[in-house]
Amino acid sequence: LDVRNQGELESVGYLEGAINIPIDQLRHRMNELPKDKEIVIYCQVGLRGNVAYRQLVNKGFKARNLIGGYRTYCHAKM
C-alpha cells in the first residue's frame, strides 16, 4: 500500500503492484483493502507509512510499515 500522493508517484516512481491510497484518503477508502492478507505500507521516508499502519491495525488489518519508506527501499536495491 503506497500512501504517497500522485505527484510523488509521478516524480520518483512506485513499487509495481502497489495499491495507491494517499494518506489523507485512507480512512474513507479502507474498504478497498483486503482484510485477509498482510498489507505492507510505505511512503517516501516512513512517517506517513507509520500513521497508515496505526490506522489499519486499529481497524483490524494485518499490516507492516516499510521503515525508511520508498527512498530506503530504492537505496537498498542499488
Protein Blocks (a to p, Z undefined) as FASTA:
>chain_A
ZZbdfklmmmnopaehiacddfklmmmmmmmpcfkbccddddfkommmmmmmmmmmmnop
acdddehijmlmmmmmZZ
